[in-house]
Amino acid sequence: MYPTIRKKIDEESSSNGASGKYPSVGLVIGATGIVGMSLVEILPLPDTPEGPWKVVG
């Protein structure tokens, strides 16, 4: 996994705690490809359907 993705996930995890900030969780398989990277960037946005998503890749 790219270091920037890992850092972002770690920051969100530490700041989120168990507050339930994310209504949905998505596991992105192949997060290093073009489509996977797009999903990792788009899903956490508040305007995505059923979002924002907590993304794990």
PDB file of N, CA, C and O in Angstrom:
ATOM      1  N   MET A   1       0.852  -1.180   0.000  1.00  0.00           N
ATOM      2  CA  MET A   1       0.000   0.000   0.000  1.00  0.00           C
ATOM      3  C   MET A   1       0.893   1.237   0.000  1.00  0.00           C
ATOM      4  O   MET A   1       1.939   1.267   0.649  1.00  0.00           O
ATOM      5  N   TYR A   2       0.465   2.249  -0.735  1.00  0.00           N
ATOM      6  CA  TYR A   2       1.233   3.478  -0.788  1.00  0.00           C
ATOM      7  C   TYR A   2       1.295   4.117   0.607  1.00  0.00           C
ATOM      8  O   TYR A   2       0.314   4.075   1.350  1.00  0.00           O
ATOM      9  N   PRO A   3       2.442   4.706   0.963  1.00  0.00           N
ATOM     10  CA  PRO A   3       2.568   5.324   2.287  1.00  0.00           C
ATOM     11  C   PRO A   3       1.541   6.422   2.536  1.00  0.00           C
ATOM     12  O   PRO A   3       1.085   6.587   3.668  1.00  0.00           O
ATOM     13  N   THR A   4       1.167   7.181   1.499  1.00  0.00           N
ATOM     14  CA  THR A   4       0.191   8.254   1.714  1.00  0.00           C
ATOM     15  C   THR A   4      -1.182   7.705   2.060  1.00  0.00           C
ATOM     16  O   THR A   4      -1.910   8.287   2.864  1.00  0.00           O
ATOM     17  N   ILE A   5      -1.532   6.575   1.446  1.00  0.00           N
ATOM     18  CA  ILE A   5      -2.822   5.951   1.763  1.00  0.00           C
ATOM     19  C   ILE A   5      -2.804   5.429   3.190  1.00  0.00           C
ATOM     20  O   ILE A   5      -3.748   5.650   3.948  1.00  0.00           O
ATOM     21  N   ARG A   6      -1.720   4.729   3.561  1.00  0.00           N
ATOM     22  CA  ARG A   6      -1.606   4.183   4.913  1.00  0.00           C
ATOM     23  C   ARG A   6      -1.663   5.314   5.933  1.00  0.00           C
ATOM     24  O   ARG A   6      -2.335   5.183   6.956  1.00  0.00           O
ATOM     25  N   LYS A   7      -0.964   6.431   5.671  1.00  0.00           N
ATOM     26  CA  LYS A   7      -0.963   7.555   6.593  1.00  0.00           C
ATOM     27  C   LYS A   7      -2.366   8.122   6.752  1.00  0.00           C
ATOM     28  O   LYS A   7      -2.795   8.416   7.868  1.00  0.00           O
ATOM     29  N   LYS A   8      -3.090   8.280   5.631  1.00  0.00           N
ATOM     30  CA  LYS A   8      -4.441   8.830   5.689  1.00  0.00           C
ATOM     31  C   LYS A   8      -5.377   7.908   6.469  1.00  0.00           C
ATOM     32  O   LYS A   8      -6.183   8.369   7.277  1.00  0.00           O
ATOM     33  N   ILE A   9      -5.262   6.604   6.220  1.00  0.00           N
ATOM     34  CA  ILE A   9      -6.103   5.637   6.933  1.00  0.00           C
ATOM     35  C   ILE A   9      -5.792   5.669   8.420  1.00  0.00           C
ATOM     36  O   ILE A   9      -6.703   5.651   9.248  1.00  0.00           O
ATOM     37  N   ASP A  10      -4.497   5.715   8.767  1.00  0.00           N
ATOM     38  CA  ASP A  10      -4.105   5.756  10.174  1.00  0.00           C
ATOM     39  C   ASP A  10      -4.597   7.025  10.850  1.00  0.00           C
ATOM     40  O   ASP A  10      -5.060   6.979  11.990  1.00  0.00           O
ATOM     41  N   GLU A  11      -4.502   8.171  10.154  1.00  0.00           N
ATOM     42  CA  GLU A  11      -4.973   9.431  10.723  1.00  0.00           C
ATOM     43  C   GLU A  11      -6.481   9.388  10.961  1.00  0.00           C
ATOM     44  O   GLU A  11      -6.956   9.828  12.008  1.00  0.00           O
ATOM     45  N   GLU A  12      -7.226   8.864  10.005  1.00  0.00           N
ATOM     46  CA  GLU A  12      -8.675   8.786  10.150  1.00  0.00           C
ATOM     47  C   GLU A  12      -9.058   7.815  11.260  1.00  0.00           C
ATOM     48  O   GLU A  12     -10.012   8.058  11.998  1.00  0.00           O
ATOM     49  N   SER A  13      -8.323   6.723  11.379  1.00  0.00           N
ATOM     50  CA  SER A  13      -8.604   5.740  12.418  1.00  0.00           C
ATOM     51  C   SER A  13      -8.352   6.319  13.797  1.00  0.00           C
ATOM     52  O   SER A  13      -9.145   6.116  14.716  1.00  0.00           O
ATOM     53  N   SER A  14      -7.241   7.044  13.944  1.00  0.00           N
ATOM     54  CA  SER A  14      -6.902   7.588  15.253  1.00  0.00           C
ATOM     55  C   SER A  14      -7.829   8.738  15.636  1.00  0.00           C
ATOM     56  O   SER A  14      -8.177   8.891  16.806  1.00  0.00           O
ATOM     57  N   SER A  15      -8.226   9.539  14.664  1.00  0.00           N
ATOM     58  CA  SER A  15      -9.115  10.651  14.981  1.00  0.00           C
ATOM     59  C   SER A  15     -10.561  10.203  15.126  1.00  0.00           C
ATOM     60  O   SER A  15     -11.342  10.849  15.825  1.00  0.00           O
ATOM     61  N   ASN A  16     -10.923   9.117  14.481  1.00  0.00           N
ATOM     62  CA  ASN A  16     -12.301   8.633  14.504  1.00  0.00           C
ATOM     63  C   ASN A  16     -12.616   7.912  15.803  1.00  0.00           C
ATOM     64  O   ASN A  16     -13.679   8.115  16.391  1.00  0.00           O
ATOM     65  N   GLY A  17     -11.694   7.071  16.251  1.00  0.00           N
ATOM     66  CA  GLY A  17     -11.965   6.271  17.432  1.00  0.00           C
ATOM     67  C   GLY A  17     -13.136   5.348  17.185  1.00  0.00           C
ATOM     68  O   GLY A  17     -13.190   4.690  16.146  1.00  0.00           O
ATOM     69  N   ALA A  18     -14.071   5.281  18.109  1.00  0.00           N
ATOM     70  CA  ALA A  18     -15.244   4.427  17.960  1.00  0.00           C
ATOM     71  C   ALA A  18     -16.508   5.263  17.861  1.00  0.00           C
ATOM     72  O   ALA A  18     -17.584   4.818  18.261  1.00  0.00           O
ATOM     73  N   SER A  19     -16.380   6.469  17.332  1.00  0.00           N
ATOM     74  CA  SER A  19     -17.511   7.394  17.320  1.00  0.00           C
ATOM     75  C   SER A  19     -18.567   7.052  16.280  1.00  0.00           C
ATOM     76  O   SER A  19     -19.675   7.586  16.334  1.00  0.00           O
ATOM     77  N   GLY A  20     -18.243   6.158  15.319  1.00  0.00           N
ATOM     78  CA  GLY A  20     -19.223   5.803  14.300  1.00  0.00           C
ATOM     79  C   GLY A  20     -19.412   6.896  13.272  1.00  0.00           C
ATOM     80  O   GLY A  20     -20.528   7.107  12.797  1.00  0.00           O
ATOM     81  N   LYS A  21     -18.358   7.592  12.919  1.00  0.00           N
ATOM     82  CA  LYS A  21     -18.431   8.698  11.969  1.00  0.00           C
ATOM     83  C   LYS A  21     -18.822   8.234  10.578  1.00  0.00           C
ATOM     84  O   LYS A  21     -19.457   8.981   9.835  1.00  0.00           O
ATOM     85  N   TYR A  22     -18.454   7.017  10.216  1.00  0.00           N
ATOM     86  CA  TYR A  22     -18.701   6.506   8.872  1.00  0.00           C
ATOM     87  C   TYR A  22     -19.884   5.545   8.878  1.00  0.00           C
ATOM     88  O   TYR A  22     -19.875   4.564   9.622  1.00  0.00           O
ATOM     89  N   PRO A  23     -20.910   5.812   8.054  1.00  0.00           N
ATOM     90  CA  PRO A  23     -22.049   4.904   7.998  1.00  0.00           C
ATOM     91  C   PRO A  23     -21.749   3.635   7.210  1.00  0.00           C
ATOM     92  O   PRO A  23     -22.440   2.631   7.382  1.00  0.00           O
ATOM     93  N   SER A  24     -20.729   3.659   6.345  1.00  0.00           N
ATOM     94  CA  SER A  24     -20.405   2.509   5.498  1.00  0.00           C
ATOM     95  C   SER A  24     -18.904   2.276   5.501  1.00  0.00           C
ATOM     96  O   SER A  24     -18.112   3.205   5.661  1.00  0.00           O
ATOM     97  N   VAL A  25     -18.527   1.004   5.320  1.00  0.00           N
ATOM     98  CA  VAL A  25     -17.114   0.631   5.265  1.00  0.00           C
ATOM     99  C   VAL A  25     -16.886  -0.114   3.963  1.00  0.00           C
ATOM    100  O   VAL A  25     -17.670  -0.992   3.602  1.00  0.00           O
ATOM    101  N   GLY A  26     -15.810   0.232   3.250  1.00  0.00           N
ATOM    102  CA  GLY A  26     -15.493  -0.433   1.990  1.00  0.00           C
ATOM    103  C   GLY A  26     -14.082  -0.986   2.012  1.00  0.00           C
ATOM    104  O   GLY A  26     -13.155  -0.300   2.442  1.00  0.00           O
ATOM    105  N   LEU A  27     -13.908  -2.215   1.557  1.00  0.00           N
ATOM    106  CA  LEU A  27     -12.598  -2.818   1.403  1.00  0.00           C
ATOM    107  C   LEU A  27     -12.271  -2.791  -0.082  1.00  0.00           C
ATOM    108  O   LEU A  27     -12.976  -3.399  -0.888  1.00  0.00           O
ATOM    109  N   VAL A  28     -11.205  -2.089  -0.443  1.00  0.00           N
ATOM    110  CA  VAL A  28     -10.812  -1.967  -1.844  1.00  0.00           C
ATOM    111  C   VAL A  28      -9.678  -2.946  -2.105  1.00  0.00           C
ATOM    112  O   VAL A  28      -8.575  -2.784  -1.583  1.00  0.00           O
ATOM    113  N   ILE A  29      -9.956  -3.963  -2.915  1.00  0.00           N
ATOM    114  CA  ILE A  29      -8.934  -4.924  -3.317  1.00  0.00           C
ATOM    115  C   ILE A  29      -8.286  -4.382  -4.591  1.00  0.00           C
ATOM    116  O   ILE A  29      -8.978  -4.040  -5.550  1.00  0.00           O
ATOM    117  N   GLY A  30      -6.977  -4.308  -4.593  1.00  0.00           N
ATOM    118  CA  GLY A  30      -6.278  -3.749  -5.751  1.00  0.00           C
ATOM    119  C   GLY A  30      -6.205  -2.241  -5.682  1.00  0.00           C
ATOM    120  O   GLY A  30      -6.361  -1.559  -6.695  1.00  0.00           O
ATOM    121  N   ALA A  31      -5.966  -1.713  -4.487  1.00  0.00           N
ATOM    122  CA  ALA A  31      -5.952  -0.262  -4.290  1.00  0.00           C
ATOM    123  C   ALA A  31      -4.751   0.412  -4.944  1.00  0.00           C
ATOM    124  O   ALA A  31      -4.664   1.640  -4.938  1.00  0.00           O
ATOM    125  N   THR A  32      -3.822  -0.361  -5.509  1.00  0.00           N
ATOM    126  CA  THR A  32      -2.667   0.243  -6.160  1.00  0.00           C
ATOM    127  C   THR A  32      -2.900   0.468  -7.648  1.00  0.00           C
ATOM    128  O   THR A  32      -2.087   1.135  -8.289  1.00  0.00           O
ATOM    129  N   GLY A  33      -3.971  -0.058  -8.219  1.00  0.00           N
ATOM    130  CA  GLY A  33      -4.288   0.155  -9.632  1.00  0.00           C
ATOM    131  C   GLY A  33      -5.025   1.464  -9.837  1.00  0.00           C
ATOM    132  O   GLY A  33      -5.349   2.164  -8.877  1.00  0.00           O
ATOM    133  N   ILE A  34      -5.286   1.788 -11.081  1.00  0.00           N
ATOM    134  CA  ILE A  34      -5.947   3.054 -11.408  1.00  0.00           C
ATOM    135  C   ILE A  34      -7.363   3.110 -10.835  1.00  0.00           C
ATOM    136  O   ILE A  34      -7.747   4.102 -10.215  1.00  0.00           O
ATOM    137  N   VAL A  35      -8.125   2.059 -11.039  1.00  0.00           N
ATOM    138  CA  VAL A  35      -9.504   2.039 -10.547  1.00  0.00           C
ATOM    139  C   VAL A  35      -9.528   2.004  -9.024  1.00  0.00           C
ATOM    140  O   VAL A  35     -10.320   2.707  -8.397  1.00  0.00           O
ATOM    141  N   GLY A  36      -8.665   1.190  -8.431  1.00  0.00           N
ATOM    142  CA  GLY A  36      -8.607   1.102  -6.973  1.00  0.00           C
ATOM    143  C   GLY A  36      -8.244   2.428  -6.334  1.00  0.00           C
ATOM    144  O   GLY A  36      -8.844   2.827  -5.337  1.00  0.00           O
ATOM    145  N   MET A  37      -7.257   3.116  -6.908  1.00  0.00           N
ATOM    146  CA  MET A  37      -6.865   4.426  -6.375  1.00  0.00           C
ATOM    147  C   MET A  37      -8.010   5.430  -6.505  1.00  0.00           C
ATOM    148  O   MET A  37      -8.213   6.263  -5.621  1.00  0.00           O
ATOM    149  N   SER A  38      -8.746   5.351  -7.589  1.00  0.00           N
ATOM    150  CA  SER A  38      -9.893   6.249  -7.765  1.00  0.00           C
ATOM    151  C   SER A  38     -10.942   5.997  -6.691  1.00  0.00           C
ATOM    152  O   SER A  38     -11.492   6.939  -6.119  1.00  0.00           O
ATOM    153  N   LEU A  39     -11.218   4.727  -6.418  1.00  0.00           N
ATOM    154  CA  LEU A  39     -12.189   4.393  -5.369  1.00  0.00           C
ATOM    155  C   LEU A  39     -11.720   4.874  -3.999  1.00  0.00           C
ATOM    156  O   LEU A  39     -12.510   5.400  -3.215  1.00  0.00           O
ATOM    157  N   VAL A  40     -10.432   4.690  -3.715  1.00  0.00           N
ATOM    158  CA  VAL A  40      -9.881   5.120  -2.428  1.00  0.00           C
ATOM    159  C   VAL A  40     -10.027   6.632  -2.263  1.00  0.00           C
ATOM    160  O   VAL A  40     -10.261   7.110  -1.153  1.00  0.00           O
ATOM    161  N   GLU A  41      -9.892   7.384  -3.346  1.00  0.00           N
ATOM    162  CA  GLU A  41     -10.014   8.841  -3.279  1.00  0.00           C
ATOM    163  C   GLU A  41     -11.467   9.310  -3.231  1.00  0.00           C
ATOM    164  O   GLU A  41     -11.777  10.292  -2.556  1.00  0.00           O
ATOM    165  N   ILE A  42     -12.356   8.621  -3.938  1.00  0.00           N
ATOM    166  CA  ILE A  42     -13.735   9.092  -4.086  1.00  0.00           C
ATOM    167  C   ILE A  42     -14.642   8.667  -2.929  1.00  0.00           C
ATOM    168  O   ILE A  42     -15.458   9.468  -2.470  1.00  0.00           O
ATOM    169  N   LEU A  43     -14.521   7.443  -2.455  1.00  0.00           N
ATOM    170  CA  LEU A  43     -15.465   6.932  -1.458  1.00  0.00           C
ATOM    171  C   LEU A  43     -15.521   7.733  -0.150  1.00  0.00           C
ATOM    172  O   LEU A  43     -16.609   7.868   0.410  1.00  0.00           O
ATOM    173  N   PRO A  44     -14.413   8.267   0.363  1.00  0.00           N
ATOM    174  CA  PRO A  44     -14.510   9.032   1.620  1.00  0.00           C
ATOM    175  C   PRO A  44     -15.207  10.389   1.500  1.00  0.00           C
ATOM    176  O   PRO A  44     -15.487  11.021   2.519  1.00  0.00           O
ATOM    177  N   LEU A  45     -15.491  10.845   0.294  1.00  0.00           N
ATOM    178  CA  LEU A  45     -16.128  12.150   0.119  1.00  0.00           C
ATOM    179  C   LEU A  45     -17.568  12.115   0.627  1.00  0.00           C
ATOM    180  O   LEU A  45     -18.246  11.097   0.489  1.00  0.00           O
ATOM    181  N   PRO A  46     -18.040  13.215   1.212  1.00  0.00           N
ATOM    182  CA  PRO A  46     -19.389  13.226   1.788  1.00  0.00           C
ATOM    183  C   PRO A  46     -20.516  13.145   0.765  1.00  0.00           C
ATOM    184  O   PRO A  46     -21.645  12.824   1.135  1.00  0.00           O
ATOM    185  N   ASP A  47     -20.246  13.427  -0.517  1.00  0.00           N
ATOM    186  CA  ASP A  47     -21.317  13.411  -1.510  1.00  0.00           C
ATOM    187  C   ASP A  47     -21.433  12.075  -2.257  1.00  0.00           C
ATOM    188  O   ASP A  47     -22.185  11.991  -3.228  1.00  0.00           O
ATOM    189  N   THR A  48     -20.716  11.039  -1.834  1.00  0.00           N
ATOM    190  CA  THR A  48     -20.868   9.719  -2.454  1.00  0.00           C
ATOM    191  C   THR A  48     -22.116   9.040  -1.893  1.00  0.00           C
ATOM    192  O   THR A  48     -22.480   9.276  -0.740  1.00  0.00           O
ATOM    193  N   PRO A  49     -22.777   8.200  -2.692  1.00  0.00           N
ATOM    194  CA  PRO A  49     -23.971   7.506  -2.201  1.00  0.00           C
ATOM    195  C   PRO A  49     -23.665   6.696  -0.938  1.00  0.00           C
ATOM    196  O   PRO A  49     -22.682   5.958  -0.877  1.00  0.00           O
ATOM    197  N   GLU A  50     -24.520   6.852   0.055  1.00  0.00           N
ATOM    198  CA  GLU A  50     -24.373   6.191   1.358  1.00  0.00           C
ATOM    199  C   GLU A  50     -23.092   6.584   2.054  1.00  0.00           C
ATOM    200  O   GLU A  50     -22.651   5.873   2.957  1.00  0.00           O
ATOM    201  N   GLY A  51     -22.473   7.696   1.669  1.00  0.00           N
ATOM    202  CA  GLY A  51     -21.171   8.090   2.204  1.00  0.00           C
ATOM    203  C   GLY A  51     -21.270   9.073   3.325  1.00  0.00           C
ATOM    204  O   GLY A  51     -22.371   9.507   3.663  1.00  0.00           O
ATOM    205  N   PRO A  52     -20.173   9.440   3.910  1.00  0.00           N
ATOM    206  CA  PRO A  52     -18.820   9.070   3.514  1.00  0.00           C
ATOM    207  C   PRO A  52     -18.493   7.637   3.931  1.00  0.00           C
ATOM    208  O   PRO A  52     -19.032   7.118   4.908  1.00  0.00           O
ATOM    209  N   TRP A  53     -17.607   7.020   3.174  1.00  0.00           N
ATOM    210  CA  TRP A  53     -17.205   5.650   3.432  1.00  0.00           C
ATOM    211  C   TRP A  53     -15.867   5.621   4.157  1.00  0.00           C
ATOM    212  O   TRP A  53     -14.989   6.441   3.890  1.00  0.00           O
ATOM    213  N   LYS A  54     -15.721   4.690   5.060  1.00  0.00           N
ATOM    214  CA  LYS A  54     -14.419   4.371   5.646  1.00  0.00           C
ATOM    215  C   LYS A  54     -13.786   3.385   4.698  1.00  0.00           C
ATOM    216  O   LYS A  54     -14.337   2.306   4.477  1.00  0.00           O
ATOM    217  N   VAL A  55     -12.637   3.726   4.128  1.00  0.00           N
ATOM    218  CA  VAL A  55     -12.006   2.893   3.104  1.00  0.00           C
ATOM    219  C   VAL A  55     -10.792   2.190   3.678  1.00  0.00           C
ATOM    220  O   VAL A  55      -9.935   2.807   4.310  1.00  0.00           O
ATOM    221  N   VAL A  56     -10.734   0.887   3.447  1.00  0.00           N
ATOM    222  CA  VAL A  56      -9.596   0.079   3.840  1.00  0.00           C
ATOM    223  C   VAL A  56      -9.090  -0.612   2.587  1.00  0.00           C
ATOM    224  O   VAL A  56      -9.876  -1.217   1.858  1.00  0.00           O
ATOM    225  N   GLY A  57      -7.794  -0.533   2.324  1.00  0.00           N
ATOM    226  CA  GLY A  57      -7.268  -1.140   1.103  1.00  0.00           C
ATOM    227  C   GLY A  57      -5.946  -1.815   1.316  1.00  0.00           C
ATOM    228  O   GLY A  57      -5.378  -2.372   0.376  1.00  0.00           O
TER     229      GLY A  57
END
